[in-house]
Amino acid sequence: MMAGMALYLLLWGLLAVAVLALAVVATVWLVRSMRGHGDGSAPSAARQRLDERCAMGDLPREEYLQRRQDLTTP
């Protein structure tokens, strides 16, 4: 009788922890996706400036592509 009740309480406790962990993971994912910074999709200030210079015609295409690659290569 007591072993059955202990197992029942243990399973419900594990389920509660799993639901809580899932809620935390979902919240973190939602916040990161709304901000747009979690996956590195937002261009850096240097990349924005490079794009602007290319759009104004200050840089030749080859130089633009090389500098863009330099910015993205670690």
C-alpha positions as CSV (number, residue, x, y, z in Angstrom):
1,M,0.0,0.0,0.0
2,M,2.7,2.5,1.0
3,A,5.0,1.5,-1.9
4,G,2.2,2.1,-4.4
5,M,1.5,5.5,-2.9
6,A,5.2,6.4,-2.9
7,L,5.5,5.4,-6.6
8,Y,2.4,7.4,-7.4
9,L,3.8,10.5,-5.8
10,L,7.2,10.0,-7.4
11,L,5.7,9.7,-10.9
12,W,3.6,12.9,-10.4
13,G,6.6,14.7,-9.1
14,L,8.7,13.7,-12.1
15,L,5.8,14.8,-14.4
16,A,5.7,18.2,-12.6
17,V,9.4,18.7,-13.0
18,A,9.2,17.7,-16.7
19,V,6.4,20.2,-17.3
20,L,8.3,22.9,-15.5
21,A,11.4,22.3,-17.6
22,L,9.4,22.3,-20.8
23,A,7.9,25.7,-19.8
24,V,11.3,27.2,-19.1
25,V,12.7,25.9,-22.4
26,A,9.7,27.2,-24.3
27,T,10.0,30.6,-22.6
28,V,13.7,31.0,-23.5
29,W,13.0,29.9,-27.1
30,L,10.2,32.4,-27.4
31,V,12.2,35.3,-26.0
32,R,15.2,34.6,-28.2
33,S,13.0,34.3,-31.3
34,M,11.3,37.6,-30.6
35,R,14.5,39.4,-30.1
36,G,16.2,37.9,-33.1
37,H,19.6,37.7,-31.4
38,G,19.7,34.1,-30.4
39,D,20.6,32.7,-33.8
40,G,22.9,35.4,-35.0
41,S,20.5,36.5,-37.8
42,A,20.9,40.2,-37.0
43,P,23.7,41.8,-38.9
44,S,26.4,43.5,-36.9
45,A,27.1,47.3,-37.1
46,A,30.2,46.6,-39.3
47,R,28.1,44.5,-41.7
48,Q,25.5,47.2,-41.9
49,R,28.1,49.9,-42.6
50,L,29.7,47.6,-45.3
51,D,26.3,47.1,-46.9
52,E,25.7,50.9,-46.9
53,R,29.1,51.6,-48.5
54,C,28.4,49.0,-51.2
55,A,25.0,50.5,-51.9
56,M,26.5,54.0,-52.2
57,G,29.0,52.6,-54.7
58,D,32.1,53.2,-52.5
59,L,33.3,49.6,-52.8
60,P,33.7,47.4,-55.9
61,R,31.8,44.2,-55.8
62,E,34.9,42.0,-55.3
63,E,36.1,44.1,-52.3
64,Y,32.6,44.0,-50.8
65,L,32.4,40.2,-51.1
66,Q,35.9,39.8,-49.6
67,R,35.2,42.1,-46.6
68,R,31.8,40.4,-46.0
69,Q,33.5,37.0,-45.9
70,D,36.1,38.4,-43.5
71,L,33.4,39.6,-41.2
72,T,31.6,36.2,-41.1
73,T,34.7,34.1,-40.8
74,P,35.8,33.5,-37.2
